Amino acid sequence: MVEEYLREARARGFSEVRLIHGRGIGAQRASVRAVLERHPAVLAFADAPPERGGWGATLVRLRPVEG
């Protein structure tokens, strides 16, 4: 699901997205970040600032679509 969301966000011209995975015990966060680490469209990612979800969300910077 994360890969499809990133693909659609890039196609629509987004340079940044926020993935909300919740705080819990960190299992969803780890799964999301495992995808982000290997995804070719991802430039960088980090915890969202507190006002945007803190460690319950991840901000993702995307590479621009070439062409």
C-alpha positions, 0 to 999 in steps of 0.5 A: 500500500505504501508503494502505491501511495508514493507512486500516486503522490509523485504522479500528482506532483507532490514533493512531500507526503506524510505517512501516518502509522500511529505510535503503538509499539512501533511495528507499523512504523518499522514496516513503513520505514523498511519500504521507504529505505529501499524505494527509489522515489524516496529522497529522505524521510524522518519523524514528523514534527510534533504538530504534524504527528510526531513519531506517529507519522513519517514525513517523506521527501520524494524525487521529482518525476523526470521527463 
